[in-house]
Amino acid sequence: MENPVIKAIKTEDQYRSILQQIRQLWNGPEKSPEADLLEVLAILADDYENKHYPILPPDPIEAIKYKMEENDLTATDLIPYFGSRSRVSEVLNRKRPLTFNMAKKLFKGLNIPAETLLSF
C-alpha cells in the first residue's frame, strides 16, 4: 500500500473508506509499516465513532433488573440496597427515584458500574 495522506475523519464516506483500509491491513505482519498505519487508522476510526456513535450507559433501572436476572435475585434480595420491599418496588417501577445512597450500595454489593447507576 502506498503512503496515504492521513487526516481527521470528517464525513461518513471518509469513515467508510478508513474502515475498508483497516480491513485490508488487518492480517498484515506485526511490527511493519502496515501495522503502524493500521494502528493510526484505528485510532482515527475510534475517535470518529466516539463522536458520532457514542455508546450511552444503560438505564439504571434496566441495569438493576438485568443484574437481578443474571444473579437470580428477587425483590426481597434487594431490600438491603433499598431499605424495604415497598421501596424496591417503587424504584423498579419508576415511582421513586434511585438515591445516591441506593446507588452506592448497589455499586458495592452488586458491582453495577457507578456511571450506570448515576445516570439518573
C-alpha positions in Angstrom: 0.0 0.0 0.0 1.4 3.4 -0.9 1.9 6.1 1.7 -1.6 7.5 2.2 -2.3 11.0 3.4 -3.6 10.7 7.0 -6.0 13.2 8.3 -9.0 13.5 10.6 -12.2 11.8 9.5 -14.9 14.3 8.9 -17.5 12.6 6.8 -19.3 9.2 6.8 -17.7 8.5 3.4 -14.2 9.1 4.8 -15.1 6.8 7.7 -16.2 4.0 5.4 -13.0 4.4 3.4 -10.9 4.2 6.6 -12.8 1.0 7.6 -12.0 -0.5 4.2 -8.3 0.3 4.7 -8.4 -1.2 8.1 -9.9 -4.4 6.7 -7.1 -4.6 4.1 -4.4 -4.1 6.7 -5.9 -6.3 9.4 -3.9 -9.5 8.8 -0.7 -7.8 7.9 2.6 -8.5 9.5 3.3 -7.2 13.0 6.0 -4.5 13.6 5.7 -3.3 10.0 4.9 0.0 8.4 1.4 -1.5 7.6 0.9 -2.4 11.3 1.8 1.2 12.2 -0.7 2.5 9.7 -3.3 0.1 10.9 -2.9 1.5 14.5 -3.2 5.1 13.3 -6.3 4.4 11.2 -7.9 2.5 14.1 -7.3 5.5 16.4 -8.9 7.8 13.8 -11.8 5.5 13.4 -12.3 5.1 17.1 -12.3 8.9 17.6 -14.9 9.3 14.8 -17.1 6.6 16.3 -16.9 8.1 19.8 -18.0 11.4 18.4 -20.7 10.2 16.0 -21.9 6.9 17.6 -21.5 7.3 21.3 -22.4 4.3 23.5 -24.6 5.6 26.3 -24.6 3.9 29.6 -27.7 1.7 30.1 -30.7 2.9 32.0 -30.0 2.4 35.8 -33.3 0.6 36.4 -32.8 -1.7 33.5 -29.2 -2.4 34.7 -30.6 -3.4 38.1 -33.2 -5.7 36.5 -30.5 -7.2 34.4 -28.3 -7.9 37.4 -31.3 -9.4 39.2 -31.9 -11.8 36.3 -28.3 -12.6 35.9 -27.9 -13.5 39.6 -31.4 -15.0 40.0 -32.3 -12.3 42.6 -35.8 -11.4 43.8 -37.1 -8.1 45.0 -36.6 -9.4 48.6 -32.9 -9.9 47.8 -32.7 -6.1 47.0 -34.1 -4.9 50.4 -30.6 -4.4 51.8 -29.9 -1.9 49.0 -33.2 -0.1 49.1 -34.3 -0.3 52.7 -37.7 -2.0 52.3 -39.7 -4.2 49.9 -42.0 -1.4 49.1 -39.1 0.9 48.2 -37.7 -1.8 46.0 -41.0 -2.0 44.1 -41.3 1.8 43.9 -37.8 2.2 42.4 -38.1 -0.7 40.0 -41.5 0.6 38.8 -40.1 4.1 38.5 -42.4 5.6 41.1 -39.5 6.7 43.3 -36.1 7.9 42.1 -32.9 5.9 42.8 -31.0 7.9 45.5 -27.3 8.3 45.8 -27.1 6.0 48.8 -29.1 3.3 47.0 -26.7 3.6 44.0 -23.7 3.4 46.3 -25.0 0.2 47.9 -25.8 -1.3 44.5 -22.4 -0.4 43.2 -20.6 -2.1 46.2 -23.0 -5.0 46.6 -23.9 -5.9 43.0 -21.0 -4.5 41.1 -23.2 -2.4 38.9 -21.0 0.4 37.4 -21.3 3.7 39.1 -21.6 5.6 35.8 -24.7 3.5 35.0 -26.3 4.0 38.4 -25.6 7.7 38.5 -27.1 8.4 35.1 -30.5 9.1 36.6 
